[in-house]
Amino acid sequence: MAPKVCNLTLPTLNISCVQQIPSLPRELTFNDDNLVSVITCSCLFIIAACGNLTVFITLFRNRNIKSRVNLFIMHLSIADLIVTFVMLPLETVWHVTVAWQAGDLACRVMMFFRAFGFYLSSFILVTISLDRYFAIMHPLSLNDADRRGKIMLALAWLFSIIASIPQSVIFHVERHPQFTWFTQCVTFNFFPSARHELAYNLFNVIAVYGLPLVIITATYSLILCEISKKSRQSKDQLRESSCRTKIGLRRSAMGNIERARIRTLKMTLVIVGVFVLCWTPYFLLSAWWWFDRESAVKLDPKIRRGLFLFAVSNSCMDPIVYGMFTTAFGREARKWKSWLKTKLGRRPFFTRCATGQPFIYSYSL
């Protein structure tokens, strides 16, 4: 219980006693760090929402084009949309309120979806790498490729749900031991020992980052070796053959297919590269915190929070990669450009009141 402080007032000798409320720790109040996080999360939300909605709508409108890559990218954009419309608003409001004020059920549900978006994104990247592996290493199995791709996507969604369920069990609402009015959505008091908590954290790192990274690295290494091997074989055949015309026609026909495969491979490699670039610093910091908390706690909290937000920015970068490599976006961009020229090129934006002459701001399309 908080101590009481009594004040003596002269000359009436009135004594008034008030209960002294201890000052709140900085982490329990809204401070400058929270303000920076709110602004950053809001900016990331706007960028990620605009980019991923554009990706999803574009691919959905072009769903009649039979392309497994477009199907995978559309599901990856759904994972990014879950992060955008669940995780980022959650982090923003949470930094504003500081305490958790939505109750225990909302805590469990939101923590499930908070993890689900990250798991789904990682597992879909694995399915994309496996699809590229089968397409290049076993090109004769293309008849089963669509069916295999849909099965892998279904498994990615199923495994993401299974891996996210423990979040809704572990996270719960707890009251501060000193400031009992302060409630927070935490894992505190759930694990029987520190080893159990470490084991669960390691499971998360391996499932979200470690195992997908190993699979992706292995598949793309094999793919690059196969491409290098086929390139050398193609050059040797051109040197040894005397039928230049026939081989040239055949090589031209196969060249378009190979260029399309290489373009898709480049896109997926960039997507994976962005994923690794964004998440590696955060997971390294997390490993440092779990294994040597005494030294990690000395690190500025701003750095920890900044690395987490940098990891989340992966959802903002993916749409940029899609736009660089996906042909559907080129067609959509040309449609919008033509529409804007039609609508804006014939009408003035403003009219001068004095002369009645059109006054048009310059713009380029």
GINOR-V459756 format. One record per residue. N is the residue number from 1. RES is the residue in one small letter. NEAR is the number of other ideal C-beta (glycine too) atoms within 12 Angstrom. Layout:
BEGIN
n = {N N}
res = {RES RES}
near = {NEAR NEAR}
END
This chain:
BEGIN
n = {1 2 3 4 5 6 7 8 9 10 11 12 13 14 15 16 17 18 19 20 21 22 23 24 25 26 27 28 29 30 31 32 33 34 35 36 37 38 39 40 41 42 43 44 45 46 47 48 49 50 51 52 53 54 55 56 57 58 59 60 61 62 63 64 65 66 67 68 69 70 71 72 73 74 75 76 77 78 79 80 81 82 83 84 85 86 87 88 89 90 91 92 93 94 95 96 97 98 99 100 101 102 103 104 105 106 107 108 109 110 111 112 113 114 115 116 117 118 119 120 121 122 123 124 125 126 127 128 129 130 131 132 133 134 135 136 137 138 139 140 141 142 143 144 145 146 147 148 149 150 151 152 153 154 155 156 157 158 159 160 161 162 163 164 165 166 167 168 169 170 171 172 173 174 175 176 177 178 179 180 181 182 183 184 185 186 187 188 189 190 191 192 193 194 195 196 197 198 199 200 201 202 203 204 205 206 207 208 209 210 211 212 213 214 215 216 217 218 219 220 221 222 223 224 225 226 227 228 229 230 231 232 233 234 235 236 237 238 239 240 241 242 243 244 245 246 247 248 249 250 251 252 253 254 255 256 257 258 259 260 261 262 263 264 265 266 267 268 269 270 271 272 273 274 275 276 277 278 279 280 281 282 283 284 285 286 287 288 289 290 291 292 293 294 295 296 297 298 299 300 301 302 303 304 305 306 307 308 309 310 311 312 313 314 315 316 317 318 319 320 321 322 323 324 325 326 327 328 329 330 331 332 333 334 335 336 337 338 339 340 341 342 343 344 345 346 347 348 349 350 351 352 353 354 355 356 357 358 359 360 361 362 363 364 365}
res = {m a p k v c n l t l p t l n i s c v q q i p s l p r e l t f n d d n l v s v i t c s c l f i i a a c g n l t v f i t l f r n r n i k s r v n l f i m h l s i a d l i v t f v m l p l e t v w h v t v a w q a g d l a c r v m m f f r a f g f y l s s f i l v t i s l d r y f a i m h p l s l n d a d r r g k i m l a l a w l f s i i a s i p q s v i f h v e r h p q f t w f t q c v t f n f f p s a r h e l a y n l f n v i a v y g l p l v i i t a t y s l i l c e i s k k s r q s k d q l r e s s c r t k i g l r r s a m g n i e r a r i r t l k m t l v i v g v f v l c w t p y f l l s a w w w f d r e s a v k l d p k i r r g l f l f a v s n s c m d p i v y g m f t t a f g r e a r k w k s w l k t k l g r r p f f t r c a t g q p f i y s y s l}
near = {9 13 11 13 14 13 13 12 11 8 6 8 9 11 13 13 13 12 12 13 14 14 11 17 13 13 18 21 19 19 20 15 23 27 19 20 30 27 19 27 35 23 20 35 33 20 26 38 29 22 31 41 23 28 41 32 23 30 34 22 18 25 16 11 19 13 23 30 37 32 32 40 44 34 37 46 40 33 44 49 36 36 41 39 28 33 37 37 25 31 30 28 25 29 30 22 21 27 29 31 18 20 15 22 16 24 30 28 24 31 34 32 32 33 37 35 40 40 38 41 45 45 39 42 48 40 40 45 41 34 43 41 33 30 35 33 26 19 20 11 17 19 11 18 27 21 16 24 32 19 19 32 32 19 22 35 27 19 25 35 23 21 31 35 21 26 34 27 19 27 32 26 26 22 19 21 12 15 21 13 14 23 25 28 35 24 25 18 16 22 20 10 11 14 13 16 22 20 17 26 28 21 23 30 31 21 30 37 37 25 23 36 27 18 27 33 24 19 31 33 20 23 34 24 17 25 26 16 16 22 17 14 14 20 15 12 20 18 12 12 16 10 13 14 11 14 20 15 12 19 21 14 13 18 17 13 19 23 16 20 28 24 21 31 31 24 33 41 28 26 43 38 23 30 39 28 21 32 33 23 23 31 32 22 29 28 22 22 26 24 18 15 18 11 11 19 14 13 20 13 22 18 20 24 29 22 26 31 34 25 35 37 34 43 45 33 34 46 36 26 34 36 27 20 27 37 24 30 29 18 18 23 19 15 17 19 18 15 14 17 16 13 14 19 16 11 13 16 15 12 13 12 8 7 8 10 11 13 14 15 10 9 13 9 15}
END
